[in-house]
Amino acid sequence: MAADTQNHASRQPQRRLIGYARVSTDEQATEAQEIELRAAGCDQIVEEHGSGASRARPALAKLVREIAAGDTL
C-alpha cells in the first residue's frame, strides 16, 4: 500500500513558485527584487524592464498564459 501512495504522489503535477521582478528603466536593476523572491522560495523568476508610462507587460502576459494549475505567481 505504501508503494501505491508513493506512486499517487509522483503523479501529482509539480507545483512551481514563480516570482515576477520588474523595473521601469534600463538603468534600474531587478537584483534586490530577485533576492527577496528567492528568499521567499521562488525557484523561477521572470524579469521585465519597461517604461513606467507603458502598460505593456509582455513577459507577465506570457507568464500568465503559461501558468499551470498548482503554480503560484
CHARMM internal coordinates of N, CA and C (Angstrom, degrees):
IC EDIT
DIST 1 N 1 CA 1.4526
DIST 1 CA 1 C 1.5234
ANGL 1 N 1 CA 1 C 111.24
DIST 1 C 2 N 1.3196
ANGL 1 CA 1 C 2 N 116.92
DIHE 1 N 1 CA 1 C 2 N -34.94
DIST 2 N 2 CA 1.4601
ANGL 1 C 2 N 2 CA 119.95
DIHE 1 CA 1 C 2 N 2 CA 178.40
DIST 2 CA 2 C 1.5213
ANGL 2 N 2 CA 2 C 110.84
DIHE 1 C 2 N 2 CA 2 C -60.93
DIST 2 C 3 N 1.3265
ANGL 2 CA 2 C 3 N 117.12
DIHE 2 N 2 CA 2 C 3 N -38.46
DIST 3 N 3 CA 1.4626
ANGL 2 C 3 N 3 CA 120.66
DIHE 2 CA 2 C 3 N 3 CA 179.15
DIST 3 CA 3 C 1.5224
ANGL 3 N 3 CA 3 C 110.45
DIHE 2 C 3 N 3 CA 3 C -64.36
DIST 3 C 4 N 1.3482
ANGL 3 CA 3 C 4 N 117.21
DIHE 3 N 3 CA 3 C 4 N -38.49
DIST 4 N 4 CA 1.4549
ANGL 3 C 4 N 4 CA 120.81
DIHE 3 CA 3 C 4 N 4 CA 178.68
DIST 4 CA 4 C 1.5227
ANGL 4 N 4 CA 4 C 110.41
DIHE 3 C 4 N 4 CA 4 C -63.78
DIST 4 C 5 N 1.3163
ANGL 4 CA 4 C 5 N 117.27
DIHE 4 N 4 CA 4 C 5 N -42.46
DIST 5 N 5 CA 1.4639
ANGL 4 C 5 N 5 CA 121.36
DIHE 4 CA 4 C 5 N 5 CA 178.25
DIST 5 CA 5 C 1.5213
ANGL 5 N 5 CA 5 C 109.99
DIHE 4 C 5 N 5 CA 5 C -63.08
DIST 5 C 6 N 1.3180
ANGL 5 CA 5 C 6 N 116.96
DIHE 5 N 5 CA 5 C 6 N -42.07
DIST 6 N 6 CA 1.4553
ANGL 5 C 6 N 6 CA 121.21
DIHE 5 CA 5 C 6 N 6 CA 179.76
DIST 6 CA 6 C 1.5291
ANGL 6 N 6 CA 6 C 110.79
DIHE 5 C 6 N 6 CA 6 C -64.78
DIST 6 C 7 N 1.3218
ANGL 6 CA 6 C 7 N 117.88
DIHE 6 N 6 CA 6 C 7 N -41.70
DIST 7 N 7 CA 1.4574
ANGL 6 C 7 N 7 CA 121.04
DIHE 6 CA 6 C 7 N 7 CA 178.37
DIST 7 CA 7 C 1.5161
ANGL 7 N 7 CA 7 C 111.12
DIHE 6 C 7 N 7 CA 7 C -63.88
DIST 7 C 8 N 1.3232
ANGL 7 CA 7 C 8 N 117.20
DIHE 7 N 7 CA 7 C 8 N -40.27
DIST 8 N 8 CA 1.4611
ANGL 7 C 8 N 8 CA 121.26
DIHE 7 CA 7 C 8 N 8 CA 178.36
DIST 8 CA 8 C 1.5238
ANGL 8 N 8 CA 8 C 110.23
DIHE 7 C 8 N 8 CA 8 C -61.85
DIST 8 C 9 N 1.3141
ANGL 8 CA 8 C 9 N 116.56
DIHE 8 N 8 CA 8 C 9 N -43.22
DIST 9 N 9 CA 1.4641
ANGL 8 C 9 N 9 CA 120.56
DIHE 8 CA 8 C 9 N 9 CA -179.52
DIST 9 CA 9 C 1.5236
ANGL 9 N 9 CA 9 C 111.03
DIHE 8 C 9 N 9 CA 9 C -64.22
DIST 9 C 10 N 1.3111
ANGL 9 CA 9 C 10 N 117.96
DIHE 9 N 9 CA 9 C 10 N -35.89
DIST 10 N 10 CA 1.4607
ANGL 9 C 10 N 10 CA 120.38
DIHE 9 CA 9 C 10 N 10 CA -178.40
DIST 10 CA 10 C 1.5256
ANGL 10 N 10 CA 10 C 112.01
DIHE 9 C 10 N 10 CA 10 C -73.79
DIST 10 C 11 N 1.3259
ANGL 10 CA 10 C 11 N 118.29
DIHE 10 N 10 CA 10 C 11 N -16.75
DIST 11 N 11 CA 1.4666
ANGL 10 C 11 N 11 CA 121.26
DIHE 10 CA 10 C 11 N 11 CA 178.80
DIST 11 CA 11 C 1.5165
ANGL 11 N 11 CA 11 C 112.31
DIHE 10 C 11 N 11 CA 11 C -85.42
DIST 11 C 12 N 1.3128
ANGL 11 CA 11 C 12 N 117.78
DIHE 11 N 11 CA 11 C 12 N -13.16
DIST 12 N 12 CA 1.4534
ANGL 11 C 12 N 12 CA 120.21
DIHE 11 CA 11 C 12 N 12 CA 179.96
DIST 12 CA 12 C 1.5250
ANGL 12 N 12 CA 12 C 109.08
DIHE 11 C 12 N 12 CA 12 C -69.62
DIST 12 C 13 N 1.3329
ANGL 12 CA 12 C 13 N 117.26
DIHE 12 N 12 CA 12 C 13 N 142.59
DIST 13 N 13 CA 1.4607
ANGL 12 C 13 N 13 CA 119.21
DIHE 12 CA 12 C 13 N 13 CA -179.61
DIST 13 CA 13 C 1.5328
ANGL 13 N 13 CA 13 C 110.76
DIHE 12 C 13 N 13 CA 13 C -63.73
DIST 13 C 14 N 1.3262
ANGL 13 CA 13 C 14 N 114.82
DIHE 13 N 13 CA 13 C 14 N 144.81
DIST 14 N 14 CA 1.4597
ANGL 13 C 14 N 14 CA 119.38
DIHE 13 CA 13 C 14 N 14 CA 178.39
DIST 14 CA 14 C 1.5208
ANGL 14 N 14 CA 14 C 108.38
DIHE 13 C 14 N 14 CA 14 C -72.60
DIST 14 C 15 N 1.2991
ANGL 14 CA 14 C 15 N 116.11
DIHE 14 N 14 CA 14 C 15 N 128.56
DIST 15 N 15 CA 1.4582
ANGL 14 C 15 N 15 CA 120.97
DIHE 14 CA 14 C 15 N 15 CA 179.68
DIST 15 CA 15 C 1.5166
ANGL 15 N 15 CA 15 C 109.14
DIHE 14 C 15 N 15 CA 15 C -91.23
DIST 15 C 16 N 1.3235
ANGL 15 CA 15 C 16 N 115.45
DIHE 15 N 15 CA 15 C 16 N 135.80
DIST 16 N 16 CA 1.4581
ANGL 15 C 16 N 16 CA 120.59
DIHE 15 CA 15 C 16 N 16 CA -179.49
DIST 16 CA 16 C 1.5195
ANGL 16 N 16 CA 16 C 109.83
DIHE 15 C 16 N 16 CA 16 C -112.69
DIST 16 C 17 N 1.3082
ANGL 16 CA 16 C 17 N 115.53
DIHE 16 N 16 CA 16 C 17 N 144.95
DIST 17 N 17 CA 1.4591
ANGL 16 C 17 N 17 CA 122.52
DIHE 16 CA 16 C 17 N 17 CA 172.13
DIST 17 CA 17 C 1.5197
ANGL 17 N 17 CA 17 C 105.42
DIHE 16 C 17 N 17 CA 17 C -108.79
DIST 17 C 18 N 1.3240
ANGL 17 CA 17 C 18 N 116.12
DIHE 17 N 17 CA 17 C 18 N 110.00
DIST 18 N 18 CA 1.4582
ANGL 17 C 18 N 18 CA 122.05
DIHE 17 CA 17 C 18 N 18 CA -171.32
DIST 18 CA 18 C 1.5223
ANGL 18 N 18 CA 18 C 109.42
DIHE 17 C 18 N 18 CA 18 C -113.35
DIST 18 C 19 N 1.3180
ANGL 18 CA 18 C 19 N 115.84
DIHE 18 N 18 CA 18 C 19 N 130.64
DIST 19 N 19 CA 1.4586
ANGL 18 C 19 N 19 CA 121.43
DIHE 18 CA 18 C 19 N 19 CA 177.38
DIST 19 CA 19 C 1.5196
ANGL 19 N 19 CA 19 C 110.96
DIHE 18 C 19 N 19 CA 19 C -102.79
DIST 19 C 20 N 1.3238
ANGL 19 CA 19 C 20 N 115.93
DIHE 19 N 19 CA 19 C 20 N 153.40
DIST 20 N 20 CA 1.4658
ANGL 19 C 20 N 20 CA 122.14
DIHE 19 CA 19 C 20 N 20 CA 178.59
DIST 20 CA 20 C 1.5148
ANGL 20 N 20 CA 20 C 107.35
DIHE 19 C 20 N 20 CA 20 C -127.62
DIST 20 C 21 N 1.3271
ANGL 20 CA 20 C 21 N 116.63
DIHE 20 N 20 CA 20 C 21 N 117.55
DIST 21 N 21 CA 1.4638
ANGL 20 C 21 N 21 CA 122.33
DIHE 20 CA 20 C 21 N 21 CA -179.92
DIST 21 CA 21 C 1.5222
ANGL 21 N 21 CA 21 C 108.45
DIHE 20 C 21 N 21 CA 21 C -114.72
DIST 21 C 22 N 1.3312
ANGL 21 CA 21 C 22 N 115.86
DIHE 21 N 21 CA 21 C 22 N 132.32
DIST 22 N 22 CA 1.4606
ANGL 21 C 22 N 22 CA 119.34
DIHE 21 CA 21 C 22 N 22 CA -177.35
DIST 22 CA 22 C 1.5148
ANGL 22 N 22 CA 22 C 110.29
DIHE 21 C 22 N 22 CA 22 C -141.59
DIST 22 C 23 N 1.3127
ANGL 22 CA 22 C 23 N 115.35
DIHE 22 N 22 CA 22 C 23 N 140.16
DIST 23 N 23 CA 1.4627
ANGL 22 C 23 N 23 CA 122.34
DIHE 22 CA 22 C 23 N 23 CA 171.69
DIST 23 CA 23 C 1.5188
ANGL 23 N 23 CA 23 C 107.33
DIHE 22 C 23 N 23 CA 23 C -129.47
DIST 23 C 24 N 1.3335
ANGL 23 CA 23 C 24 N 116.08
DIHE 23 N 23 CA 23 C 24 N 158.51
DIST 24 N 24 CA 1.4579
ANGL 23 C 24 N 24 CA 118.86
DIHE 23 CA 23 C 24 N 24 CA -173.23
DIST 24 CA 24 C 1.5256
ANGL 24 N 24 CA 24 C 114.34
DIHE 23 C 24 N 24 CA 24 C -97.88
DIST 24 C 25 N 1.3262
ANGL 24 CA 24 C 25 N 118.35
DIHE 24 N 24 CA 24 C 25 N -6.90
DIST 25 N 25 CA 1.4628
ANGL 24 C 25 N 25 CA 119.72
DIHE 24 CA 24 C 25 N 25 CA 176.18
DIST 25 CA 25 C 1.5223
ANGL 25 N 25 CA 25 C 109.69
DIHE 24 C 25 N 25 CA 25 C -135.74
DIST 25 C 26 N 1.3254
ANGL 25 CA 25 C 26 N 115.53
DIHE 25 N 25 CA 25 C 26 N 157.97
DIST 26 N 26 CA 1.4641
ANGL 25 C 26 N 26 CA 119.95
DIHE 25 CA 25 C 26 N 26 CA 178.25
DIST 26 CA 26 C 1.5217
ANGL 26 N 26 CA 26 C 111.55
DIHE 25 C 26 N 26 CA 26 C -69.34
DIST 26 C 27 N 1.3292
ANGL 26 CA 26 C 27 N 117.54
DIHE 26 N 26 CA 26 C 27 N -21.31
DIST 27 N 27 CA 1.4593
ANGL 26 C 27 N 27 CA 120.85
DIHE 26 CA 26 C 27 N 27 CA 179.57
DIST 27 CA 27 C 1.5302
ANGL 27 N 27 CA 27 C 111.82
DIHE 26 C 27 N 27 CA 27 C -75.24
DIST 27 C 28 N 1.3113
ANGL 27 CA 27 C 28 N 117.46
DIHE 27 N 27 CA 27 C 28 N -21.35
DIST 28 N 28 CA 1.4591
ANGL 27 C 28 N 28 CA 121.58
DIHE 27 CA 27 C 28 N 28 CA 179.78
DIST 28 CA 28 C 1.5293
ANGL 28 N 28 CA 28 C 109.48
DIHE 27 C 28 N 28 CA 28 C -85.04
DIST 28 C 29 N 1.3243
ANGL 28 CA 28 C 29 N 115.26
DIHE 28 N 28 CA 28 C 29 N 157.21
DIST 29 N 29 CA 1.4626
ANGL 28 C 29 N 29 CA 120.56
DIHE 28 CA 28 C 29 N 29 CA -179.51
DIST 29 CA 29 C 1.5240
ANGL 29 N 29 CA 29 C 110.03
DIHE 28 C 29 N 29 CA 29 C -120.98
DIST 29 C 30 N 1.3111
ANGL 29 CA 29 C 30 N 115.33
DIHE 29 N 29 CA 29 C 30 N 150.40
DIST 30 N 30 CA 1.4652
ANGL 29 C 30 N 30 CA 121.18
DIHE 29 CA 29 C 30 N 30 CA 178.67
DIST 30 CA 30 C 1.5245
ANGL 30 N 30 CA 30 C 111.63
DIHE 29 C 30 N 30 CA 30 C -92.50
DIST 30 C 31 N 1.3282
ANGL 30 CA 30 C 31 N 117.63
DIHE 30 N 30 CA 30 C 31 N 3.46
DIST 31 N 31 CA 1.4662
ANGL 30 C 31 N 31 CA 121.25
DIHE 30 CA 30 C 31 N 31 CA -172.88
DIST 31 CA 31 C 1.5296
ANGL 31 N 31 CA 31 C 113.03
DIHE 30 C 31 N 31 CA 31 C -55.09
DIST 31 C 32 N 1.3266
ANGL 31 CA 31 C 32 N 118.48
DIHE 31 N 31 CA 31 C 32 N -46.75
DIST 32 N 32 CA 1.4700
ANGL 31 C 32 N 32 CA 120.54
DIHE 31 CA 31 C 32 N 32 CA -178.95
DIST 32 CA 32 C 1.5290
ANGL 32 N 32 CA 32 C 110.80
DIHE 31 C 32 N 32 CA 32 C -62.91
DIST 32 C 33 N 1.3308
ANGL 32 CA 32 C 33 N 116.97
DIHE 32 N 32 CA 32 C 33 N -40.22
DIST 33 N 33 CA 1.4633
ANGL 32 C 33 N 33 CA 120.65
DIHE 32 CA 32 C 33 N 33 CA 177.80
DIST 33 CA 33 C 1.5255
ANGL 33 N 33 CA 33 C 110.36
DIHE 32 C 33 N 33 CA 33 C -64.72
DIST 33 C 34 N 1.3326
ANGL 33 CA 33 C 34 N 116.14
DIHE 33 N 33 CA 33 C 34 N -41.58
DIST 34 N 34 CA 1.4640
ANGL 33 C 34 N 34 CA 120.30
DIHE 33 CA 33 C 34 N 34 CA 179.89
DIST 34 CA 34 C 1.5242
ANGL 34 N 34 CA 34 C 111.38
DIHE 33 C 34 N 34 CA 34 C -62.40
DIST 34 C 35 N 1.3201
ANGL 34 CA 34 C 35 N 117.02
DIHE 34 N 34 CA 34 C 35 N -40.78
DIST 35 N 35 CA 1.4670
ANGL 34 C 35 N 35 CA 120.87
DIHE 34 CA 34 C 35 N 35 CA 178.47
DIST 35 CA 35 C 1.5231
ANGL 35 N 35 CA 35 C 109.98
DIHE 34 C 35 N 35 CA 35 C -60.14
DIST 35 C 36 N 1.3255
ANGL 35 CA 35 C 36 N 116.90
DIHE 35 N 35 CA 35 C 36 N -45.63
DIST 36 N 36 CA 1.4688
ANGL 35 C 36 N 36 CA 121.11
DIHE 35 CA 35 C 36 N 36 CA 179.79
DIST 36 CA 36 C 1.5276
ANGL 36 N 36 CA 36 C 111.26
DIHE 35 C 36 N 36 CA 36 C -65.70
DIST 36 C 37 N 1.3163
ANGL 36 CA 36 C 37 N 116.84
DIHE 36 N 36 CA 36 C 37 N -40.99
DIST 37 N 37 CA 1.4673
ANGL 36 C 37 N 37 CA 120.09
DIHE 36 CA 36 C 37 N 37 CA 179.98
DIST 37 CA 37 C 1.5238
ANGL 37 N 37 CA 37 C 111.54
DIHE 36 C 37 N 37 CA 37 C -65.75
DIST 37 C 38 N 1.3239
ANGL 37 CA 37 C 38 N 116.94
DIHE 37 N 37 CA 37 C 38 N -41.36
DIST 38 N 38 CA 1.4757
ANGL 37 C 38 N 38 CA 120.00
DIHE 37 CA 37 C 38 N 38 CA 177.05
DIST 38 CA 38 C 1.5282
ANGL 38 N 38 CA 38 C 110.37
DIHE 37 C 38 N 38 CA 38 C -64.95
DIST 38 C 39 N 1.3396
ANGL 38 CA 38 C 39 N 116.71
DIHE 38 N 38 CA 38 C 39 N -39.82
DIST 39 N 39 CA 1.4677
ANGL 38 C 39 N 39 CA 120.44
DIHE 38 CA 38 C 39 N 39 CA 178.10
DIST 39 CA 39 C 1.5283
ANGL 39 N 39 CA 39 C 110.82
DIHE 38 C 39 N 39 CA 39 C -63.26
DIST 39 C 40 N 1.3335
ANGL 39 CA 39 C 40 N 116.51
DIHE 39 N 39 CA 39 C 40 N -29.01
DIST 40 N 40 CA 1.4653
ANGL 39 C 40 N 40 CA 121.31
DIHE 39 CA 39 C 40 N 40 CA 178.61
DIST 40 CA 40 C 1.5246
ANGL 40 N 40 CA 40 C 112.04
DIHE 39 C 40 N 40 CA 40 C -81.41
DIST 40 C 41 N 1.3314
ANGL 40 CA 40 C 41 N 116.92
DIHE 40 N 40 CA 40 C 41 N -4.37
DIST 41 N 41 CA 1.4585
ANGL 40 C 41 N 41 CA 120.18
DIHE 40 CA 40 C 41 N 41 CA 175.97
DIST 41 CA 41 C 1.5144
ANGL 41 N 41 CA 41 C 115.93
DIHE 40 C 41 N 41 CA 41 C 103.82
DIST 41 C 42 N 1.3219
ANGL 41 CA 41 C 42 N 117.94
DIHE 41 N 41 CA 41 C 42 N 5.82
DIST 42 N 42 CA 1.4676
ANGL 41 C 42 N 42 CA 119.89
DIHE 41 CA 41 C 42 N 42 CA 179.82
DIST 42 CA 42 C 1.5204
ANGL 42 N 42 CA 42 C 110.14
DIHE 41 C 42 N 42 CA 42 C -67.48
DIST 42 C 43 N 1.3260
ANGL 42 CA 42 C 43 N 115.70
DIHE 42 N 42 CA 42 C 43 N 129.52
DIST 43 N 43 CA 1.4574
ANGL 42 C 43 N 43 CA 119.98
DIHE 42 CA 42 C 43 N 43 CA 177.25
DIST 43 CA 43 C 1.5198
ANGL 43 N 43 CA 43 C 111.57
DIHE 42 C 43 N 43 CA 43 C -100.07
DIST 43 C 44 N 1.3109
ANGL 43 CA 43 C 44 N 116.65
DIHE 43 N 43 CA 43 C 44 N -9.06
DIST 44 N 44 CA 1.4636
ANGL 43 C 44 N 44 CA 121.91
DIHE 43 CA 43 C 44 N 44 CA 176.15
DIST 44 CA 44 C 1.5186
ANGL 44 N 44 CA 44 C 107.16
DIHE 43 C 44 N 44 CA 44 C -137.14
DIST 44 C 45 N 1.3251
ANGL 44 CA 44 C 45 N 116.84
DIHE 44 N 44 CA 44 C 45 N 134.83
DIST 45 N 45 CA 1.4591
ANGL 44 C 45 N 45 CA 121.31
DIHE 44 CA 44 C 45 N 45 CA 178.50
DIST 45 CA 45 C 1.5216
ANGL 45 N 45 CA 45 C 108.56
DIHE 44 C 45 N 45 CA 45 C -129.73
DIST 45 C 46 N 1.3177
ANGL 45 CA 45 C 46 N 115.45
DIHE 45 N 45 CA 45 C 46 N 129.82
DIST 46 N 46 CA 1.4526
ANGL 45 C 46 N 46 CA 122.08
DIHE 45 CA 45 C 46 N 46 CA 176.97
DIST 46 CA 46 C 1.5205
ANGL 46 N 46 CA 46 C 106.94
DIHE 45 C 46 N 46 CA 46 C -104.92
DIST 46 C 47 N 1.3316
ANGL 46 CA 46 C 47 N 116.50
DIHE 46 N 46 CA 46 C 47 N 127.88
DIST 47 N 47 CA 1.4631
ANGL 46 C 47 N 47 CA 121.91
DIHE 46 CA 46 C 47 N 47 CA -179.91
DIST 47 CA 47 C 1.5189
ANGL 47 N 47 CA 47 C 110.21
DIHE 46 C 47 N 47 CA 47 C -104.87
DIST 47 C 48 N 1.3350
ANGL 47 CA 47 C 48 N 114.34
DIHE 47 N 47 CA 47 C 48 N 149.63
DIST 48 N 48 CA 1.4600
ANGL 47 C 48 N 48 CA 118.97
DIHE 47 CA 47 C 48 N 48 CA 176.19
DIST 48 CA 48 C 1.5193
ANGL 48 N 48 CA 48 C 108.43
DIHE 47 C 48 N 48 CA 48 C -146.09
DIST 48 C 49 N 1.3218
ANGL 48 CA 48 C 49 N 115.46
DIHE 48 N 48 CA 48 C 49 N 135.49
DIST 49 N 49 CA 1.4615
ANGL 48 C 49 N 49 CA 122.70
DIHE 48 CA 48 C 49 N 49 CA 174.43
DIST 49 CA 49 C 1.5200
ANGL 49 N 49 CA 49 C 106.24
DIHE 48 C 49 N 49 CA 49 C -118.88
DIST 49 C 50 N 1.3155
ANGL 49 CA 49 C 50 N 116.34
DIHE 49 N 49 CA 49 C 50 N 132.99
DIST 50 N 50 CA 1.4561
ANGL 49 C 50 N 50 CA 118.08
DIHE 49 CA 49 C 50 N 50 CA 179.55
DIST 50 CA 50 C 1.5031
ANGL 50 N 50 CA 50 C 111.26
DIHE 49 C 50 N 50 CA 50 C -171.31
DIST 50 C 51 N 1.2886
ANGL 50 CA 50 C 51 N 115.72
DIHE 50 N 50 CA 50 C 51 N 166.92
DIST 51 N 51 CA 1.4526
ANGL 50 C 51 N 51 CA 122.11
DIHE 50 CA 50 C 51 N 51 CA -178.87
DIST 51 CA 51 C 1.5229
ANGL 51 N 51 CA 51 C 110.57
DIHE 50 C 51 N 51 CA 51 C -67.96
DIST 51 C 52 N 1.3185
ANGL 51 CA 51 C 52 N 115.28
DIHE 51 N 51 CA 51 C 52 N 137.56
DIST 52 N 52 CA 1.4570
ANGL 51 C 52 N 52 CA 119.84
DIHE 51 CA 51 C 52 N 52 CA 175.52
DIST 52 CA 52 C 1.5175
ANGL 52 N 52 CA 52 C 111.67
DIHE 51 C 52 N 52 CA 52 C -66.74
DIST 52 C 53 N 1.3323
ANGL 52 CA 52 C 53 N 116.57
DIHE 52 N 52 CA 52 C 53 N -22.36
DIST 53 N 53 CA 1.4580
ANGL 52 C 53 N 53 CA 120.89
DIHE 52 CA 52 C 53 N 53 CA -179.90
DIST 53 CA 53 C 1.5265
ANGL 53 N 53 CA 53 C 111.89
DIHE 52 C 53 N 53 CA 53 C -79.06
DIST 53 C 54 N 1.3197
ANGL 53 CA 53 C 54 N 116.52
DIHE 53 N 53 CA 53 C 54 N -18.51
DIST 54 N 54 CA 1.4630
ANGL 53 C 54 N 54 CA 120.61
DIHE 53 CA 53 C 54 N 54 CA -177.94
DIST 54 CA 54 C 1.5261
ANGL 54 N 54 CA 54 C 110.54
DIHE 53 C 54 N 54 CA 54 C -95.54
DIST 54 C 55 N 1.3079
ANGL 54 CA 54 C 55 N 115.22
DIHE 54 N 54 CA 54 C 55 N 139.56
DIST 55 N 55 CA 1.4717
ANGL 54 C 55 N 55 CA 119.69
DIHE 54 CA 54 C 55 N 55 CA 176.48
DIST 55 CA 55 C 1.5246
ANGL 55 N 55 CA 55 C 111.53
DIHE 54 C 55 N 55 CA 55 C -89.30
DIST 55 C 56 N 1.3255
ANGL 55 CA 55 C 56 N 117.28
DIHE 55 N 55 CA 55 C 56 N -4.18
DIST 56 N 56 CA 1.4655
ANGL 55 C 56 N 56 CA 121.19
DIHE 55 CA 55 C 56 N 56 CA -178.69
DIST 56 CA 56 C 1.5251
ANGL 56 N 56 CA 56 C 109.99
DIHE 55 C 56 N 56 CA 56 C -67.51
DIST 56 C 57 N 1.3131
ANGL 56 CA 56 C 57 N 115.85
DIHE 56 N 56 CA 56 C 57 N 127.82
DIST 57 N 57 CA 1.4655
ANGL 56 C 57 N 57 CA 122.81
DIHE 56 CA 56 C 57 N 57 CA 178.32
DIST 57 CA 57 C 1.5298
ANGL 57 N 57 CA 57 C 107.92
DIHE 56 C 57 N 57 CA 57 C -135.76
DIST 57 C 58 N 1.3400
ANGL 57 CA 57 C 58 N 117.83
DIHE 57 N 57 CA 57 C 58 N 69.06
DIST 58 N 58 CA 1.4669
ANGL 57 C 58 N 58 CA 119.54
DIHE 57 CA 57 C 58 N 58 CA -174.14
DIST 58 CA 58 C 1.5249
ANGL 58 N 58 CA 58 C 113.99
DIHE 57 C 58 N 58 CA 58 C -60.86
DIST 58 C 59 N 1.3237
ANGL 58 CA 58 C 59 N 118.31
DIHE 58 N 58 CA 58 C 59 N -38.75
DIST 59 N 59 CA 1.4728
ANGL 58 C 59 N 59 CA 119.50
DIHE 58 CA 58 C 59 N 59 CA -179.89
DIST 59 CA 59 C 1.5268
ANGL 59 N 59 CA 59 C 110.60
DIHE 58 C 59 N 59 CA 59 C -66.51
DIST 59 C 60 N 1.3277
ANGL 59 CA 59 C 60 N 116.99
DIHE 59 N 59 CA 59 C 60 N -40.10
DIST 60 N 60 CA 1.4625
ANGL 59 C 60 N 60 CA 120.50
DIHE 59 CA 59 C 60 N 60 CA 178.28
DIST 60 CA 60 C 1.5255
ANGL 60 N 60 CA 60 C 110.41
DIHE 59 C 60 N 60 CA 60 C -67.16
DIST 60 C 61 N 1.3263
ANGL 60 CA 60 C 61 N 116.83
DIHE 60 N 60 CA 60 C 61 N -42.65
DIST 61 N 61 CA 1.4670
ANGL 60 C 61 N 61 CA 120.21
DIHE 60 CA 60 C 61 N 61 CA 179.47
DIST 61 CA 61 C 1.5282
ANGL 61 N 61 CA 61 C 110.80
DIHE 60 C 61 N 61 CA 61 C -60.84
DIST 61 C 62 N 1.3348
ANGL 61 CA 61 C 62 N 117.26
DIHE 61 N 61 CA 61 C 62 N -42.36
DIST 62 N 62 CA 1.4657
ANGL 61 C 62 N 62 CA 121.31
DIHE 61 CA 61 C 62 N 62 CA 178.19
DIST 62 CA 62 C 1.5220
ANGL 62 N 62 CA 62 C 110.38
DIHE 61 C 62 N 62 CA 62 C -63.57
DIST 62 C 63 N 1.3183
ANGL 62 CA 62 C 63 N 116.24
DIHE 62 N 62 CA 62 C 63 N -42.91
DIST 63 N 63 CA 1.4617
ANGL 62 C 63 N 63 CA 120.98
DIHE 62 CA 62 C 63 N 63 CA 179.66
DIST 63 CA 63 C 1.5249
ANGL 63 N 63 CA 63 C 110.93
DIHE 62 C 63 N 63 CA 63 C -61.62
DIST 63 C 64 N 1.3144
ANGL 63 CA 63 C 64 N 117.06
DIHE 63 N 63 CA 63 C 64 N -44.45
DIST 64 N 64 CA 1.4673
ANGL 63 C 64 N 64 CA 121.06
DIHE 63 CA 63 C 64 N 64 CA 179.90
DIST 64 CA 64 C 1.5323
ANGL 64 N 64 CA 64 C 110.57
DIHE 63 C 64 N 64 CA 64 C -63.37
DIST 64 C 65 N 1.3246
ANGL 64 CA 64 C 65 N 117.34
DIHE 64 N 64 CA 64 C 65 N -37.75
DIST 65 N 65 CA 1.4775
ANGL 64 C 65 N 65 CA 120.23
DIHE 64 CA 64 C 65 N 65 CA 177.79
DIST 65 CA 65 C 1.5236
ANGL 65 N 65 CA 65 C 111.50
DIHE 64 C 65 N 65 CA 65 C -66.04
DIST 65 C 66 N 1.3349
ANGL 65 CA 65 C 66 N 117.15
DIHE 65 N 65 CA 65 C 66 N -33.27
DIST 66 N 66 CA 1.4621
ANGL 65 C 66 N 66 CA 121.13
DIHE 65 CA 65 C 66 N 66 CA -173.34
DIST 66 CA 66 C 1.5232
ANGL 66 N 66 CA 66 C 114.30
DIHE 65 C 66 N 66 CA 66 C -96.17
DIST 66 C 67 N 1.3103
ANGL 66 CA 66 C 67 N 118.25
DIHE 66 N 66 CA 66 C 67 N -6.47
DIST 67 N 67 CA 1.4632
ANGL 66 C 67 N 67 CA 120.57
DIHE 66 CA 66 C 67 N 67 CA -177.60
DIST 67 CA 67 C 1.5308
ANGL 67 N 67 CA 67 C 109.13
DIHE 66 C 67 N 67 CA 67 C -65.29
DIST 67 C 68 N 1.3013
ANGL 67 CA 67 C 68 N 115.93
DIHE 67 N 67 CA 67 C 68 N 144.40
DIST 68 N 68 CA 1.4642
ANGL 67 C 68 N 68 CA 120.86
DIHE 67 CA 67 C 68 N 68 CA -175.86
DIST 68 CA 68 C 1.5257
ANGL 68 N 68 CA 68 C 110.55
DIHE 67 C 68 N 68 CA 68 C -114.13
DIST 68 C 69 N 1.3154
ANGL 68 CA 68 C 69 N 115.88
DIHE 68 N 68 CA 68 C 69 N 163.40
DIST 69 N 69 CA 1.4594
ANGL 68 C 69 N 69 CA 121.13
DIHE 68 CA 68 C 69 N 69 CA 176.67
DIST 69 CA 69 C 1.5221
ANGL 69 N 69 CA 69 C 109.02
DIHE 68 C 69 N 69 CA 69 C -56.03
DIST 69 C 70 N 1.3086
ANGL 69 CA 69 C 70 N 116.18
DIHE 69 N 69 CA 69 C 70 N 133.09
DIST 70 N 70 CA 1.4578
ANGL 69 C 70 N 70 CA 121.33
DIHE 69 CA 69 C 70 N 70 CA 179.76
DIST 70 CA 70 C 1.5139
ANGL 70 N 70 CA 70 C 113.63
DIHE 69 C 70 N 70 CA 70 C 94.34
DIST 70 C 71 N 1.3503
ANGL 70 CA 70 C 71 N 117.62
DIHE 70 N 70 CA 70 C 71 N -17.09
DIST 71 N 71 CA 1.4577
ANGL 70 C 71 N 71 CA 120.65
DIHE 70 CA 70 C 71 N 71 CA 177.70
DIST 71 CA 71 C 1.5242
ANGL 71 N 71 CA 71 C 109.67
DIHE 70 C 71 N 71 CA 71 C -74.31
DIST 71 C 72 N 1.3136
ANGL 71 CA 71 C 72 N 115.70
DIHE 71 N 71 CA 71 C 72 N 152.84
DIST 72 N 72 CA 1.4587
ANGL 71 C 72 N 72 CA 121.52
DIHE 71 CA 71 C 72 N 72 CA 175.06
DIST 72 CA 72 C 1.5159
ANGL 72 N 72 CA 72 C 108.01
DIHE 71 C 72 N 72 CA 72 C -123.89
DIST 72 C 73 N 1.3244
ANGL 72 CA 72 C 73 N 116.15
DIHE 72 N 72 CA 72 C 73 N 128.71
DIST 73 N 73 CA 1.4537
ANGL 72 C 73 N 73 CA 121.85
DIHE 72 CA 72 C 73 N 73 CA 178.81
DIST 73 CA 73 C 1.5109
ANGL 73 N 73 CA 73 C 108.51
DIHE 72 C 73 N 73 CA 73 C -108.77
END
COOR INIT
IC SEED 1 N 1 CA 1 C
IC BUILD
